[in-house]
Amino acid sequence: MREKEIKRRYVGRVEVKAAQAEIEAMLAAGQPYVWIYDKLADEGRITISYRQFCQCLVQYCGVKVRPKRKKASERPPAQPAQKTQETPRKGPYDSGVSMNQAV
């Protein structure tokens, strides 16, 4: 019988804490989160998902979370547009002369 690899809890926290100085230096340089994640993942220094990496950035590196956009159901209703008096538009063949009068 094959041994299963045991999933360890809190591995992401340990990995992020180990690279915290480098992560904070990259954040101060203005690098996007995904670049930082890709660099550390390619080096094999982190094995967690990108989503979990972002959660660790918030918890341990002091990154602020951007506010989520409101759903359409949560937004206040839009103000109705003011109706204006428009003159009726003429079509391309409306010259005002009927076919019987044109001859």
C-alpha positions as MATLAB code, in Angstrom:
seq = 'MREKEIKRRYVGRVEVKAAQAEIEAMLAAGQPYVWIYDKLADEGRITISYRQFCQCLVQYCGVKVRPKRKKASERPPAQPAQKTQETPRKGPYDSGVSMNQAV';
ca = [
       0.000    0.000    0.000;
       1.313    3.462   -0.891;
       1.733    6.052    1.768;
      -0.291    9.188    1.186;
       1.391   12.519    1.534;
       0.041   14.095    4.679;
      -1.386   17.565    4.254;
       0.159   19.825    6.849;
      -1.841   22.695    8.277;
      -0.419   26.211    8.413;
       2.395   25.444    5.965;
       1.567   28.619    4.047;
       1.961   30.749    7.137;
       5.408   29.280    7.805;
       6.496   29.736    4.181;
       5.326   33.346    4.036;
       6.920   34.139    7.417;
      10.221   32.656    6.182;
      10.214   34.934    3.121;
       8.610   37.930    4.827;
      11.645   40.248    4.578;
      11.972   39.612    0.840;
       8.212   39.944    0.304;
       8.099   43.291    2.121;
      11.070   44.563    0.077;
       9.287   43.628   -3.164;
       6.045   45.224   -1.961;
       7.944   48.430   -1.115;
       9.409   48.381   -4.633;
       5.844   48.327   -6.005;
       5.850   44.854   -7.529;
       2.435   43.261   -8.102;
       1.386   40.433   -5.818;
       1.311   37.933   -8.682;
       4.956   38.652   -9.593;
       6.015   38.088   -5.996;
       4.005   34.871   -5.849;
       5.411   33.607   -9.164;
       9.007   34.328   -8.117;
       8.692   32.520   -4.792;
       6.737   29.614   -6.291;
       9.277   29.151   -9.106;
      12.067   29.060   -6.520;
      10.097   26.449   -4.568;
       9.923   28.624   -1.470;
       6.111   28.550   -1.288;
       3.733   25.733   -2.166;
       0.395   27.377   -1.378;
      -2.172   28.706   -3.831;
      -2.158   32.324   -4.994;
      -5.401   32.997   -3.143;
      -3.948   31.701    0.118;
      -0.765   33.709   -0.548;
      -2.834   36.901   -0.828;
      -4.614   36.083    2.437;
      -1.226   35.610    4.125;
      -0.078   38.979    2.760;
      -3.027   40.616    4.465;
      -2.522   38.773    7.747;
       1.247   38.881    8.127;
       2.660   41.606    5.862;
       0.224   44.436    6.581;
      -1.260   44.620    3.085;
      -4.616   46.396    3.025;
      -7.558   44.786    1.307;
      -9.243   46.728   -1.453;
     -12.974   47.173   -0.874;
     -15.138   44.848   -2.906;
     -17.439   46.274   -5.535;
     -21.092   46.338   -4.595;
     -23.437   43.977   -6.343;
     -26.109   45.477   -8.571;
     -28.760   44.470   -6.043;
     -26.966   46.449   -3.294;
     -26.528   49.670   -5.269;
     -29.062   52.480   -4.910;
     -31.466   52.722   -7.850;
     -30.413   55.019  -10.668;
     -32.228   58.297  -11.116;
     -34.660   58.227  -14.059;
     -33.565   60.331  -17.011;
     -35.438   63.583  -17.669;
     -37.708   63.328  -20.693;
     -37.328   66.146  -23.183;
     -39.568   67.203  -26.026;
     -38.017   65.926  -29.235;
     -39.086   66.772  -32.737;
     -39.988   63.703  -34.760;
     -37.101   62.555  -36.890;
     -37.494   62.215  -40.617;
     -36.313   59.096  -42.350;
     -33.968   59.186  -45.330;
     -36.871   59.010  -47.793;
     -39.121   61.515  -46.021;
     -38.833   64.658  -48.112;
     -42.325   65.846  -47.334;
     -43.507   65.256  -50.911;
     -45.655   62.237  -51.585;
     -45.064   60.009  -54.608;
     -48.264   61.170  -56.285;
     -47.214   64.837  -56.133;
     -43.639   64.261  -57.321;
     -44.600   63.577  -60.961;
];
